[in-house]
Amino acid sequence: MGVYIKRAFLLVILLQIGLQTRADFYYFLHYKDKTAYRINSVNWNLEKLQSEGKWVVLNRIKLDSATITSLPVNIEINQIPSEDLNQVYFSANCTNQFYRFDLKSMIFNRMDKTFYRGDNCHAYHFFRKGVLHSTGGYGFWRTNNHIIYFDEKSKEWEAYSSTGTPPQGIYGGFVAYIPEKDELISFMNYTHDVNVNNGTFFRDKAIYRYSFKNNKWVQIGSVYSKMFLELFDKTNPDPHDGHYFTGKYFIMSASPFSGFQEYYAINARTLEIFNFKDYANRLTRFNIYSHESNVIEVLRNKELVLNIRPNQSEKVVYVDSQLENVDALFLNLKSVGFINEQIWYQSEMFNWYLSLLLIAIIVLGVLKKGKSLFFKRFKYSNELKFSGNLINKSTIILLKRLVETYATGGIDVDETNSILGLTTLAHDAQRYKRSAIVKEANVKLALLTNCHDTIQRQDSDLDRRQKRYMINSLAINAVKDFLKS
């Protein structure tokens, strides 16, 4: 009997330890009320932060025993921003478990039936068309690039099958869902696999875009900005914590500058970088990231950030709060460039210009020195085609006369001999010389008229024993144009 009592006593102690290690409060920031709330997980009351800094109990929360026992121990439970103002969603880090709290019915319940997986620590959660999605994360000694969504019917997580060029891991970098484009944008991710390069964390500078319409990843560029890369290294971001996305900007804090806070904002849609210096000291005691302080509670919901700070008394009592609209606060930002800007001599456009310039220099050099047979032949052909100097003067006079007499049937042999200067030669010599001149002229004129017999010798209509010379009807227009030039 004593053994059973001891075992029962030990079980009670273990249960008490479990209850004590579970988070006492689940905080959330209501987007419409712009007020902090918290769920007391010990007595399960909903509490609201009053303006005087006191937590007031509003209602008793309803939940079943299965939900209570499913709540993980020593696990971060964070709010997931949503469009439904009456529903508050929480994710249990590393588990794929998520919970919904209905502000009307006051019911807090677990939504999924997921078995603990542990491969999506610090994943990015977002709602797409009313459906909860998650991408990336870390677990089992490696990063992942999965895009998964919660199926309401099966109460399980399902994965998208994608094509294209995805990042090797989506973790510790920048990732955001752009609803109007129905796309994901992600860059500066950390990739890690314990079996690759001795488990070294690799920073991927490529910029990736995923289209839900096409289920395709595309690499759209890389991060080149020297200023941004130096800032990224200087702030030494913890790969276990992603960067805060307001819905418009990624926010990066910088080292204090001249006694006031300094931040950088990156527009997720344009990739433009902006700088903000808090000259008014509004953010002197304000934290944007929850890991910046172990005492201040930092609640975020889209562009709203709320700090809950303790007083300076011995007992930690929350008496001070500060709410900031980050997008409105960063309205008058100074642009400092784009993260994908390249140094001009390293840009792809410059490489194209340089390549074309080198090709042009080589071609001009070859043409000038006449080293290429092709270009040399091309040049000679054009000279034959367009230069009148390659046809002797007497042949040009002959062509003019043949054009003048085209309508009357050309000229006879005697007139042809006279134009060509052959009248002093013997009859046979005249015929031989005349024939050779006409053949040579036709060879040269063929390049101009595309006709092999531009000057034709035909029988006379009056006496077939007599021969006459005339222009081929297929070549007459080309010859006229040539003579005009």
Backbone torsions as a table, in degrees:
resi	resn	phi	psi	omega
1	MET	NA	-40.8	-179.7
2	GLY	-62.9	-33.3	178.9
3	VAL	-63.5	-42.2	-179.5
4	TYR	-66.5	-37.1	178.3
5	ILE	-64.3	-42.6	179.4
6	LYS	-63.3	-41.8	179.7
7	ARG	-65.4	-40.7	178.5
8	ALA	-64.8	-41.6	178.5
9	PHE	-62.2	-41.9	178.8
10	LEU	-64.5	-39.0	178.3
11	LEU	-63.2	-41.6	178.1
12	VAL	-61.8	-41.6	179.5
13	ILE	-62.9	-43.4	-179.9
14	LEU	-64.4	-39.4	177.3
15	LEU	-64.0	-39.8	178.2
16	GLN	-64.4	-39.7	177.9
17	ILE	-63.2	-41.2	179.0
18	GLY	-62.7	-41.4	178.6
19	LEU	-66.7	-35.5	-178.0
20	GLN	-73.2	-32.5	-178.1
21	THR	-82.6	-16.4	176.0
22	ARG	-70.7	146.8	179.7
23	ALA	-58.7	132.0	-178.9
24	ASP	-73.5	-30.6	-175.5
25	PHE	-134.4	140.6	170.8
26	TYR	-111.7	107.5	-175.8
27	TYR	-87.9	148.6	170.9
28	PHE	-152.5	152.1	179.9
29	LEU	-109.4	120.1	-179.8
30	HIS	-79.7	128.1	-172.4
31	TYR	-68.8	-41.0	-177.7
32	LYS	-77.2	-46.5	-179.2
33	ASP	-73.5	-22.2	-175.4
34	LYS	54.9	41.1	-175.8
35	THR	-129.7	149.1	178.6
36	ALA	-86.9	138.2	173.4
37	TYR	-127.8	162.5	172.9
38	ARG	-149.8	147.9	175.9
39	ILE	-102.5	120.9	177.2
40	ASN	-81.4	110.1	-175.1
41	SER	-83.3	3.6	175.8
42	VAL	-92.0	-51.6	179.3
43	ASN	-107.6	-0.2	177.4
44	TRP	54.8	55.9	171.8
45	ASN	-112.9	148.4	172.2
46	LEU	-92.2	126.9	-177.8
47	GLU	-121.4	147.9	-178.4
48	LYS	-124.2	140.6	179.6
49	LEU	-83.7	121.4	178.7
50	GLN	-85.8	163.8	-177.5
51	SER	-62.8	-29.1	179.1
52	GLU	-81.3	1.6	173.8
53	GLY	92.0	17.0	179.4
54	LYS	-108.5	143.5	175.3
55	TRP	-89.4	124.6	-177.2
56	VAL	-113.8	134.3	178.5
57	VAL	-74.8	127.9	-180.0
58	LEU	-100.4	-54.3	-173.6
59	ASN	-150.0	162.0	173.0
60	ARG	-86.2	134.8	-178.1
61	ILE	-92.3	139.5	-179.9
62	LYS	-100.5	133.2	175.6
63	LEU	-160.4	156.1	-178.3
64	ASP	-94.9	168.9	-176.7
65	SER	-66.6	-31.9	180.0
66	ALA	-64.8	-37.5	177.9
67	THR	-67.5	-41.2	-179.1
68	ILE	-61.8	-48.9	-176.9
69	THR	-70.2	-21.3	-178.8
70	SER	-81.9	-16.1	-178.3
71	LEU	-63.6	122.6	-176.1
72	PRO	-71.0	153.1	-179.0
73	VAL	-95.0	139.7	176.7
74	ASN	57.2	37.2	179.7
75	ILE	-123.6	137.4	175.2
76	GLU	-63.6	134.8	174.6
77	ILE	-122.6	113.8	-171.9
78	ASN	-119.9	151.8	177.3
79	GLN	-74.3	140.0	173.7
80	ILE	-108.0	115.9	179.5
81	PRO	-59.3	139.6	179.4
82	SER	-141.3	169.0	179.8
83	GLU	-84.7	-20.1	-179.3
84	ASP	-83.1	112.3	-175.6
85	LEU	-74.3	-15.7	-179.3
86	ASN	-94.2	-6.5	-179.2
87	GLN	-119.5	131.0	176.9
88	VAL	-114.6	127.6	-177.1
89	TYR	-110.9	141.3	178.6
90	PHE	-127.3	142.1	174.1
91	SER	-115.0	140.5	175.6
92	ALA	-96.3	112.9	-172.6
93	ASN	-55.7	138.9	175.7
94	CYS	74.1	1.9	-170.9
95	THR	-117.1	-17.3	-170.9
96	ASN	66.8	7.9	175.8
97	GLN	-86.8	138.2	173.7
98	PHE	-143.2	155.0	-170.5
99	TYR	-129.2	152.7	179.5
100	ARG	-125.9	135.6	177.3
101	PHE	-118.4	118.5	-179.5
102	ASP	-90.8	116.2	-176.8
103	LEU	-71.9	-19.5	178.2
104	LYS	-84.1	-49.0	-177.9
105	SER	-88.2	-13.0	-178.2
106	MET	63.2	29.3	179.1
107	ILE	-98.1	128.5	175.8
108	PHE	-112.8	118.6	-177.1
109	ASN	-146.1	157.8	176.7
110	ARG	-82.5	135.9	-174.4
111	MET	-92.7	-29.3	-170.8
112	ASP	-104.4	170.0	172.3
113	LYS	-119.5	29.5	-173.5
114	THR	-73.2	134.9	170.1
115	PHE	-81.3	144.2	-177.6
116	TYR	-53.2	126.7	-177.6
117	ARG	-113.3	-53.1	174.5
118	GLY	83.0	16.1	-179.8
119	ASP	-106.9	8.6	-176.6
120	ASN	-128.7	39.6	177.5
121	CYS	-63.0	132.2	179.2
122	HIS	58.2	38.7	174.5
123	ALA	-74.4	165.0	178.0
124	TYR	-96.0	121.0	179.8
125	HIS	-106.2	141.5	178.6
126	PHE	-159.2	156.9	175.9
127	PHE	-99.3	129.7	175.8
128	ARG	-122.2	113.8	-179.4
129	LYS	53.3	41.2	176.4
130	GLY	82.3	1.0	-178.4
131	VAL	-111.4	133.0	-179.2
132	LEU	-74.4	131.2	179.2
133	HIS	-123.8	160.5	176.1
134	SER	-146.2	143.3	177.9
135	THR	-141.5	142.2	175.7
136	GLY	73.2	-163.8	180.0
137	GLY	122.3	-175.8	-175.6
138	TYR	-138.9	144.4	177.2
139	GLY	171.5	154.7	-178.2
140	PHE	55.6	40.5	173.4
141	TRP	65.3	29.1	176.9
142	ARG	-162.0	157.3	174.2
143	THR	-88.2	163.6	176.3
144	ASN	-134.5	164.3	179.9
145	ASN	-123.1	26.5	-175.5
146	HIS	-74.4	146.9	169.1
147	ILE	-116.6	116.7	-176.5
148	ILE	-125.8	159.0	178.7
149	TYR	-139.1	156.4	-178.1
150	PHE	-90.4	125.1	179.0
151	ASP	-92.2	115.5	-177.6
152	GLU	-63.7	-30.9	-176.6
153	LYS	-73.0	-50.7	-177.0
154	SER	-86.0	-12.3	-176.2
155	LYS	60.1	28.5	179.7
156	GLU	-128.1	168.4	177.1
157	TRP	-92.4	135.6	177.3
158	GLU	-119.5	155.8	-176.1
159	ALA	-110.5	149.3	172.2
160	TYR	-85.2	141.7	170.3
161	SER	-95.9	129.4	-174.2
162	SER	-128.9	165.6	176.1
163	THR	-124.7	-177.5	176.0
164	GLY	93.1	-147.4	-176.1
165	THR	-120.2	89.2	-178.8
166	PRO	-82.7	158.6	171.3
167	PRO	-67.0	150.2	-179.8
168	GLN	-66.4	-30.5	176.8
169	GLY	-151.6	149.3	175.6
170	ILE	-119.1	98.1	-170.0
171	TYR	-166.8	130.9	173.7
172	GLY	69.3	8.2	-179.4
173	GLY	-115.9	-138.2	-178.4
174	PHE	-117.2	127.9	177.6
175	VAL	-149.0	136.8	-178.2
176	ALA	-151.6	149.1	173.9
177	TYR	-98.4	128.5	179.3
178	ILE	-106.2	100.2	-170.5
179	PRO	-64.3	-37.7	-176.4
180	GLU	-68.7	-23.6	176.4
181	LYS	-100.4	-10.4	-175.7
182	ASP	53.2	51.2	-176.6
183	GLU	-137.7	157.4	168.9
184	LEU	-104.6	142.0	172.4
185	ILE	-121.8	136.1	-177.3
186	SER	-151.5	141.1	178.9
187	PHE	-160.2	165.9	179.6
188	MET	55.9	40.0	179.6
189	ASN	-79.5	156.3	171.1
190	TYR	-98.2	136.6	175.9
191	THR	-117.6	136.2	-177.5
192	HIS	-148.6	132.9	172.6
193	ASP	-144.9	124.9	-175.1
194	VAL	-61.1	-20.3	-179.0
195	ASN	-95.7	2.9	-178.0
196	VAL	-119.9	127.7	177.6
197	ASN	51.5	41.0	176.7
198	ASN	60.7	29.4	176.3
199	GLY	76.6	18.5	-179.0
200	THR	-71.7	139.7	173.8
201	PHE	-75.5	126.6	179.9
202	PHE	-109.9	129.1	178.6
203	ARG	-93.5	119.7	-177.6
204	ASP	-93.8	115.0	-177.4
205	LYS	-86.0	-0.8	-179.6
206	ALA	-72.2	153.8	177.8
207	ILE	-109.5	126.9	-174.8
208	TYR	-120.0	149.6	175.5
209	ARG	-133.8	133.9	178.3
210	TYR	-116.6	129.1	177.9
211	SER	-102.1	120.6	176.5
212	PHE	-70.3	-24.4	178.8
213	LYS	-67.8	-42.1	-177.1
214	ASN	-101.7	-7.4	-174.6
215	ASN	52.4	47.1	-174.3
216	LYS	-135.7	135.6	173.3
217	TRP	-92.4	139.8	176.6
218	VAL	-135.0	133.7	172.7
219	GLN	-86.3	115.4	-172.2
220	ILE	-102.2	3.5	179.2
221	GLY	155.5	-163.4	179.4
222	SER	-144.1	160.8	177.0
223	VAL	-83.8	118.6	-178.7
224	TYR	-115.9	-21.0	-172.8
225	SER	-56.3	117.6	-179.3
226	LYS	-64.7	-40.1	179.0
227	MET	-61.1	-44.3	-179.3
228	PHE	-67.0	-43.1	-179.0
229	LEU	-64.3	-38.9	177.0
230	GLU	-65.8	-39.7	177.8
231	LEU	-64.7	-41.7	-179.5
232	PHE	-61.0	-43.1	178.8
233	ASP	-71.4	-36.3	-176.6
234	LYS	-67.3	-42.5	-179.0
235	THR	-75.1	-14.2	175.9
236	ASN	49.3	62.3	-176.8
237	PRO	-62.7	140.0	177.8
238	ASP	-75.6	121.2	-178.0
239	PRO	-62.8	-14.2	179.4
240	HIS	-84.2	-6.2	-179.3
241	ASP	-126.4	120.5	176.9
242	GLY	-74.1	171.3	-179.0
243	HIS	-88.3	143.8	-177.3
244	TYR	-68.8	127.9	178.5
245	PHE	-116.8	122.6	-175.8
246	THR	-83.8	-9.8	-169.2
247	GLY	108.9	-19.1	176.5
248	LYS	-128.4	-45.7	-175.1
249	TYR	-117.2	147.5	159.0
250	PHE	-88.6	135.0	-176.8
251	ILE	-109.4	130.4	175.7
252	MET	-125.8	128.9	176.5
253	SER	-89.1	146.0	178.1
254	ALA	-114.8	174.8	178.1
255	SER	-65.9	149.5	179.3
256	PRO	-54.9	138.4	-176.5
257	PHE	-119.7	113.4	177.2
258	SER	52.7	40.0	173.6
259	GLY	88.8	1.6	176.7
260	PHE	-135.5	164.3	-175.1
261	GLN	-74.7	148.3	179.1
262	GLU	-133.5	134.6	-178.9
263	TYR	-132.7	157.4	173.2
264	TYR	-122.0	141.2	179.4
265	ALA	-124.5	135.6	179.7
266	ILE	-115.6	119.1	177.4
267	ASN	-70.5	117.3	-174.6
268	ALA	-67.3	-21.0	-177.0
269	ARG	-89.9	-33.5	-177.3
270	THR	-110.1	-14.2	-177.6
271	LEU	64.5	24.3	176.1
272	GLU	-85.4	142.0	-178.6
273	ILE	-101.7	135.8	177.9
274	PHE	-125.3	151.7	179.4
275	ASN	-116.7	138.6	178.3
276	PHE	-130.6	126.4	175.7
277	LYS	-114.6	125.7	-174.2
278	ASP	-84.1	74.7	-179.4
279	TYR	-64.9	-28.7	-178.8
280	ALA	-82.8	-1.5	179.5
281	ASN	57.7	35.9	177.0
282	ARG	-74.1	-23.6	-175.0
283	LEU	-110.3	21.3	-178.2
284	THR	-60.8	-44.2	-179.8
285	ARG	-107.9	18.7	-173.3
286	PHE	-106.4	137.1	177.4
287	ASN	-115.7	135.4	176.6
288	ILE	-94.0	-31.2	-179.8
289	TYR	-106.2	138.0	-176.5
290	SER	-66.8	-26.4	-176.6
291	HIS	-81.5	-0.7	-179.5
292	GLU	-74.9	-19.2	-178.4
293	SER	-148.2	141.8	177.6
294	ASN	-88.7	-7.7	-176.5
295	VAL	-106.0	-41.5	-177.3
296	ILE	-78.5	132.6	172.9
297	GLU	-87.6	124.1	-179.8
298	VAL	-110.9	113.7	-180.0
299	LEU	-109.8	134.4	-178.2
300	ARG	-130.4	139.1	174.3
301	ASN	-147.3	101.5	-174.9
302	LYS	58.9	-123.7	-176.5
303	GLU	-85.3	-2.4	-179.1
304	LEU	-91.8	133.2	176.0
305	VAL	-129.9	129.7	-178.8
306	LEU	-123.3	129.8	174.5
307	ASN	-105.7	133.1	174.3
308	ILE	-116.3	114.9	-172.1
309	ARG	-114.8	143.1	177.2
310	PRO	-78.5	161.0	174.4
311	ASN	-80.6	-177.2	-175.4
312	GLN	-94.9	11.6	179.9
313	SER	-77.4	173.4	-178.9
314	GLU	-67.4	-37.3	178.5
315	LYS	-88.3	131.3	-179.2
316	VAL	-77.4	104.4	178.5
317	VAL	-125.1	125.8	-178.2
318	TYR	-73.5	113.3	-176.9
319	VAL	-126.6	-7.1	-174.5
320	ASP	-131.9	137.4	176.9
321	SER	-141.2	150.8	179.6
322	GLN	-140.4	124.7	-178.9
323	LEU	-111.1	133.5	177.9
324	GLU	-132.6	137.9	169.3
325	ASN	-92.1	105.4	-171.1
326	VAL	-66.1	-40.5	179.3
327	ASP	-62.2	-40.9	178.6
328	ALA	-70.6	-36.8	179.7
329	LEU	-64.9	-35.9	-178.2
330	PHE	-96.3	26.9	-176.4
331	LEU	-67.6	-41.8	-178.8
332	ASN	-99.3	70.3	-178.2
333	LEU	-94.0	158.1	175.9
334	LYS	-103.2	122.3	179.6
335	SER	-73.4	136.0	179.0
336	VAL	-124.1	18.8	175.7
337	GLY	118.2	-163.4	-179.8
338	PHE	-125.0	146.8	-177.2
339	ILE	-70.0	-21.9	-178.7
340	ASN	-100.6	16.0	175.6
341	GLU	-72.9	135.3	178.9
342	GLN	-105.4	152.1	168.5
343	ILE	-63.2	136.7	-168.3
344	TRP	-54.8	-38.4	-177.8
345	TYR	-82.4	-1.1	175.2
346	GLN	-108.4	-0.4	-175.6
347	SER	-76.6	155.8	179.1
348	GLU	-66.4	-35.8	179.3
349	MET	-63.1	-41.6	178.8
350	PHE	-62.8	-40.3	178.8
351	ASN	-62.3	-37.6	177.1
352	TRP	-65.0	-46.5	179.1
353	TYR	-60.6	-41.6	-179.6
354	LEU	-64.0	-42.1	179.4
355	SER	-63.5	-44.5	179.3
356	LEU	-64.4	-37.4	179.0
357	LEU	-64.5	-42.5	179.1
358	LEU	-64.5	-40.8	178.6
359	ILE	-63.4	-42.1	-179.8
360	ALA	-63.6	-40.4	179.2
361	ILE	-63.5	-42.6	179.6
362	ILE	-64.1	-44.6	-179.2
363	VAL	-63.8	-44.2	179.3
364	LEU	-63.0	-39.2	178.5
365	GLY	-63.8	-41.1	179.4
366	VAL	-66.7	-42.4	179.4
367	LEU	-64.2	-41.1	-176.8
368	LYS	-66.0	-41.6	-176.5
369	LYS	-87.9	-8.2	178.7
370	GLY	67.3	31.0	-176.8
371	LYS	-80.5	-18.0	-177.3
372	SER	-98.3	122.6	179.0
373	LEU	-64.0	-35.1	-178.0
374	PHE	-63.7	-50.9	-178.0
375	PHE	-68.3	-33.7	178.2
376	LYS	-64.0	-43.7	179.5
377	ARG	-67.0	-36.8	-180.0
378	PHE	-64.4	-41.2	179.4
379	LYS	-63.6	-44.1	-178.5
380	TYR	-64.0	-39.9	-179.5
381	SER	-62.9	-41.2	-179.9
382	ASN	-68.9	-33.6	176.5
383	GLU	-64.6	-41.8	177.4
384	LEU	-62.8	-35.3	-172.4
385	LYS	-78.0	-35.3	-170.6
386	PHE	-116.5	-9.8	-176.4
387	SER	-98.1	123.5	176.5
388	GLY	-73.2	-13.8	-179.2
389	ASN	-67.0	-20.9	-178.7
390	LEU	-80.8	-8.1	176.4
391	ILE	-113.2	127.9	-174.8
392	ASN	-67.6	165.9	-172.5
393	LYS	-64.0	-40.8	-178.2
394	SER	-65.1	-36.2	178.9
395	THR	-66.7	-39.4	177.7
396	ILE	-63.0	-39.8	176.8
397	ILE	-63.1	-39.4	178.2
398	LEU	-62.2	-44.5	179.5
399	LEU	-61.4	-41.1	179.0
400	LYS	-61.6	-43.1	-179.8
401	ARG	-66.5	-38.5	179.2
402	LEU	-66.5	-34.1	176.9
403	VAL	-68.9	-40.0	179.9
404	GLU	-63.0	-34.9	-175.5
405	THR	-102.5	14.9	-177.2
406	TYR	-58.2	-40.2	-176.0
407	ALA	-74.7	-21.9	-177.3
408	THR	-103.0	9.1	174.8
409	GLY	95.1	17.2	173.5
410	GLY	84.3	-158.0	-176.1
411	ILE	-125.0	159.5	-178.1
412	ASP	-84.7	-178.8	-175.4
413	VAL	-66.6	-40.6	-177.1
414	ASP	-62.3	-45.0	179.9
415	GLU	-65.8	-34.1	178.4
416	THR	-65.2	-45.0	179.0
417	ASN	-61.0	-37.6	-178.3
418	SER	-66.1	-42.8	-179.2
419	ILE	-65.9	-37.3	-176.6
420	LEU	-85.4	-4.4	177.8
421	GLY	74.0	40.9	-176.4
422	LEU	-112.3	7.2	-172.1
423	THR	-68.2	-22.6	-178.7
424	THR	-84.8	-6.6	-177.8
425	LEU	-88.1	160.8	176.1
426	ALA	-66.0	163.4	-175.5
427	HIS	-57.1	-48.8	180.0
428	ASP	-64.9	-38.3	178.5
429	ALA	-65.7	-38.4	177.1
430	GLN	-59.6	-47.4	-177.6
431	ARG	-62.7	-43.9	-178.5
432	TYR	-65.7	-46.8	-178.3
433	LYS	-65.8	-42.9	-179.3
434	ARG	-61.3	-44.6	-179.9
435	SER	-63.1	-40.4	-179.4
436	ALA	-66.3	-41.6	179.8
437	ILE	-63.7	-42.9	-179.0
438	VAL	-65.3	-41.3	179.5
439	LYS	-64.2	-44.2	179.8
440	GLU	-63.5	-41.2	178.8
441	ALA	-63.8	-40.5	-179.6
442	ASN	-65.2	-35.6	178.2
443	VAL	-63.3	-45.1	-179.8
444	LYS	-70.3	-40.7	-178.7
445	LEU	-69.7	-19.2	179.5
446	ALA	-62.0	-32.9	177.7
447	LEU	-67.9	-25.1	-179.4
448	LEU	-88.8	-41.7	-171.0
449	THR	-103.3	-8.1	-174.4
450	ASN	57.1	30.1	-180.0
451	CYS	-132.4	129.2	-172.9
452	HIS	-78.7	-17.3	178.0
453	ASP	-130.2	72.4	-179.6
454	THR	-62.6	-45.1	176.1
455	ILE	-97.8	117.1	-176.5
456	GLN	-105.5	147.3	171.4
457	ARG	-111.4	121.1	-175.8
458	GLN	-131.1	160.6	176.2
459	ASP	-69.7	145.5	177.3
460	SER	-71.1	143.7	178.6
461	ASP	-69.4	-27.8	-178.4
462	LEU	-84.4	-36.7	-177.7
463	ASP	-145.0	111.0	-175.5
464	ARG	-66.6	-14.5	177.3
465	ARG	-77.0	-16.6	179.7
466	GLN	-96.2	142.1	178.2
467	LYS	-108.2	147.9	179.6
468	ARG	-133.3	149.8	177.7
469	TYR	-107.7	137.2	-178.8
470	MET	-152.3	167.2	178.6
471	ILE	-84.7	134.4	175.4
472	ASN	-59.7	132.8	-178.4
473	SER	-59.3	-26.6	-179.9
474	LEU	-74.9	-16.3	-174.5
475	ALA	-113.9	-2.9	-171.7
476	ILE	-59.4	-43.3	-177.6
477	ASN	-67.4	-40.4	179.3
478	ALA	-64.8	-38.3	179.6
479	VAL	-67.8	-40.6	178.2
480	LYS	-61.0	-44.6	179.2
481	ASP	-63.8	-38.9	179.5
482	PHE	-62.8	-44.9	-178.7
483	LEU	-67.2	-32.3	178.3
484	LYS	-67.4	-35.4	-178.6
485	SER	-75.9	NA	NA
